[in-house]
Amino acid sequence: MNPDPTTPSLPPRHHSGPATYYELLAALHERLRPAVYLEIGVHEGHSLRLARPGTTSVGVDPEPRLATPVPGARIVATTSDDFFARPDAAAVLGGPVDLAFVDGLHLWEQALRDVAHTERLAHRASVIAIHDCLPIDAVTSARERTTLVWSGDVWKVVVALRRHRPDLRVHTLDVAPTGLALVTGCDPDNRVLLERHDAIRAELDDWTHDDLLAAGRDELLAVRPATWDVIDALLADR
Ligand SMILES: C[S@@+](CC[C@H](N)C(=O)[O-])C[C@H]1O[C@@H](n2cnc3c(N)ncnc32)[C@H](O)[C@@H]1O
């Protein structure tokens, strides 16, 4: 399955699991059956359309480009920071977030804030999926976009979460084109990421893709093969 025409068709990496992040997201919807789904970064709605009937979906994007409405979804046309600052954000969702997909601005400090704010609206058994955590190379993971496939430096979110929130379980699944990290063990009362925001930035801002490779990418990002066995074990451990 490759519903996004802008995503290149890459050969499947694992025959016993999802090949792309779309396939993995679809499987998360199928397995978790979330009552409430939050998506940061909607674009044309390809990932938003993976939610199943019966799920209340909220998509946040300052410039959504939906050709047709997504059934069951409410689009909030604003930035994620503005959405989370709204006093009625929880009411817009209608309940705690069961499944979230963070795929907005591909700069790591923004994605980190998106995760931190999402966690406040989540619960212990929620799953937060973060796109673009397995960078391909230095060019596609640069902070400035020059390529079609662009992960930005979102991978630093995984490093930050593993360092500063050891209570969370964070793993990066190797799906095309640029990986999907899964976060479980959410604690809506934990404020560490927001309180340490500036210090965490200072710690990781200067890291480059070369630094990641030198430090041991797969260990640092807790990379796991995207097999159904691995995925089901991660989901069961909530
Ligand atoms: C890669 S696209 C999302 C693709 C979509 N999730 C999919 O897989 O089909 C990223 C989107 O994030 C949006 N975006 C940019 N800055 C944002 C922000 N601060 N808050 C929320 N969304 C943002 C962009 O407008 C763009 O539509």
The ligand as a Gaussian input file, in Angstrom:
#p B3LYP/6-31G(d) Opt

LIG

0 1
 C        4.566000      15.471000       5.958000
 S        3.131000      16.428000       5.978000
 C        1.976000      15.361000       6.789000
 C        1.668000      14.127000       5.998000
 C        0.550000      13.272000       6.539000
 N        0.667000      13.013000       7.958000
 C        0.540000      11.946000       5.788000
 O        1.320000      11.051000       6.162000
 O       -0.246000      11.780000       4.853000
 C        3.472000      17.642000       7.189000
 C        2.363000      18.600000       7.444000
 O        2.677000      19.303000       8.639000
 C        2.120000      20.580000       8.535000
 N        2.750000      21.467000       9.501000
 C        3.790000      22.318000       9.341000
 N        4.029000      22.997000      10.460000
 C        3.118000      22.586000      11.369000
 C        2.838000      22.918000      12.719000
 N        3.563000      23.856000      13.365000
 N        1.810000      22.309000      13.344000
 C        1.074000      21.356000      12.702000
 N        1.301000      20.989000      11.420000
 C        2.302000      21.590000      10.768000
 C        2.351000      20.980000       7.093000
 O        1.422000      21.997000       6.708000
 C        2.152000      19.667000       6.359000
 O        0.860000      19.577000       5.832000

